[in-house]
Amino acid sequence: LSGFDKSKLDSSSITFTGNLVAPSISHTYDSNSSFSQGISGYYNFTTSSKSSVFVHWIFRHDRNKGNSSHIYNNENPIANENVENGYSPSVYAGYSQSLNNNNMLRFTVCTRNNIFKTHYMGSYLGTQKMLSSDNDFSVEYFHNWKFGLNLYAQAGVNYSINRIDGETTMDKLNPLAKLQLGYQFNDRNNLSFIAAWMSN
């Protein structure tokens, strides 16, 4: 998966002072380009007749580059240039264990991350680093009855953290729970009742 996009804007304007004698001239130039690519994989392993393991992973890279300059009359131009690299690795993995023909237990872990590093050049020099990470761990239980009734229950925790230049701006650990009761009338119709809770 890859993509490329580039845009360019060149504009200028002339404005006059109140006495209409000395014109004020400003010129603005903007140029932006972006590039992205990604790779993913999915693996499923049967460890026994009643258990299996799956792993789904994604890695994405985004690169954005911007240039801008502003000149007012004959003053020194205000120039800005930034190059941003973003990396987004994510992994979703789980282990399933069938208890019998009607019920199953599954343990899952999921991590979704965004890492950005931006270099500023031109009139301002500097570097900014940002991290956003969202992580889940849960235990899931599935039960099916022969007369069409089914039950799904989930309990787990969510851990989220954000950092800017090494300083933590958010750090949360939240429990979560979900209960779903459904009835399968036929292949096309079913009815479900869902209750979910997550602490903030």
N, C-alpha and C positions, 0 to 999 in steps of 0.2 A: 504494500500500500504506500503510495507516494504521491505527492502533488507539488505544484509550483505555481506561484502567483506573483505578479509584479505590477505595480501601479506607479504612475508618475504624474505629478501636477506641477506646472510652471505657471505662475501668475504674477502680474505686476499691476500697480495702480498708481495714479497721480491724484493728489489732493492739493487744493490751493489754500493759502492762508487768507486771513480776513481782508488784507489789503490788496490781494490779487497781484502782488508784485513778485514775491519770492515763492515759487512753487515748492511744495514738500513732496518728495518722491520716495516711495517705499517699494521694495521688491522682495517677494517671498518665493522660495523654491522648496518643494517637498518631493522626496522620492522614497518609496517603500517597496521592499521585496520580501517574500516569505517562501520557505521551503519546508516540506514535511515528508517523513517516511516512517514506516512502521513494519513490524513483524510480529507474528503471533503463532502459537502452537497449542494443540490440545492432545492430551494423552490419557488413555484409559487402560488400566491394568486389572485383570481378574486374578486376584491372589488365591482364591479358593472357590468352591461351588457356592459359597454364601457371602463372600466379601469381595470388594473391589476398591480400587484407588483411582482417582482422576486428578489431573493437573491441567489447568488452562492458564496460559501466560501471554501477556501482551507487552511489547516495548515500542514506544513511539518517540521520535525525535523531531522537534520543530525548531526552525531557525528563522528569525525575523531581523531584518536590517532596515534602519530608517535614517535618512539624511534630511536635514532642513537648514535653511539659512534665511536670515532676515536682514535686509540692509535699509536703513533709513537715512535719506539724503546721502552725504558722503562720510557718515560715521563708520566706525569699524563694524563689520558684519557680526551678527550673533549667529554662530554656527552650532548645530547640534547633530551628533551622530551616535546611534546606539545599535548594538548588536546583541540580540537576545537568543540564548540557546535554552530550549526546554526539553526535559527528559521525563517520560511518563511510563515507568515500569509498574505493571500490575500482575498479581498472581492470585489465582483462585484454586484451592485444592481441597479435596475431601476424601474421607474414608467411609464406606458403607458396609454395614453388617446386617444381613438378613437373620432375624431371630427365628422365624418360621415362614410359612407360606403367606401369612397375612400381615406381618409387621416387619419394620426395618428401622435401624438406628443409623444415623449418619453424623459424622463430625466434620465440620468445615472450617477453613480459615481463609481469609481474603485480605489482601493488602493492595491499596490503590495509592500511588504516589505521583506527585508532580514536583519537579525540581527545576528551578529557573535561575539562570545566571545572566545578568545584563551588564554589558560594558558601555559606559557613557564616555564619549570623546567629543572634542570640539571645545566650545566655551566652558563646558563643565566636564571635569574628569572624575570618574569614579566607577565603582563596581557594586552591584547589589545582588544578593543571593536570597532566594526564597524557597521554602520547603513547605509542602502541604501533604500530609499523610493521613489516610483514613483506613482503619483496620478493624476487622470483625472476626470473632470466634464464636461459634455456636454449635449446639447439639440439637439435632432434629429427630423427631420420631414420627413414623408413618404407620397407620393401621387401617386395614381394609376389612370390612365385614362382607360376607357373601351376599347379603341382601341389599347391597348398594351403599351402605353408610360407610364413610371414611373419615379419619381423623388425622390432622397434622398439628404437631406441637413443636415449638422452637424456643430455646432459651440460650442466651449468650451475652456477650459484652461487645461494645464498640469503643475503640480508642482512637481519638483524633488529636493531631498536633500540627500547629503552624509555627514556622520560624521565619524571621526576616533578619538577615545578616547575623545569624547565630543567636538572636534574641527570641525567646519563645513568646508568641502572642496569644496562643491558645493551646491548652493541654487539658483534655477532657476524657474521662473514663465513664461510660454510661452503660447500665444494664439494659437488656432488651428482651422482649418476650412476644410470642405470637401464638394464637390458637385458632385453628380453622376446622369447622365441622361441615361436612358436605354430604349430599345424597345424590347418587347417580341414577336418574330415572331411566335413561337409555343412552345410546351412543351420542346423541345430539343435545340432550338436556340434562342439566344438573343444577343443584341449588346449594349455596355455600353461605355459612355464617362465619365472619372473621372478626377477631378481636386482637388488637396489637397495642403494645405499650413500649415506650422508650423514655428513659429519664433524661432530662436536660441538665 
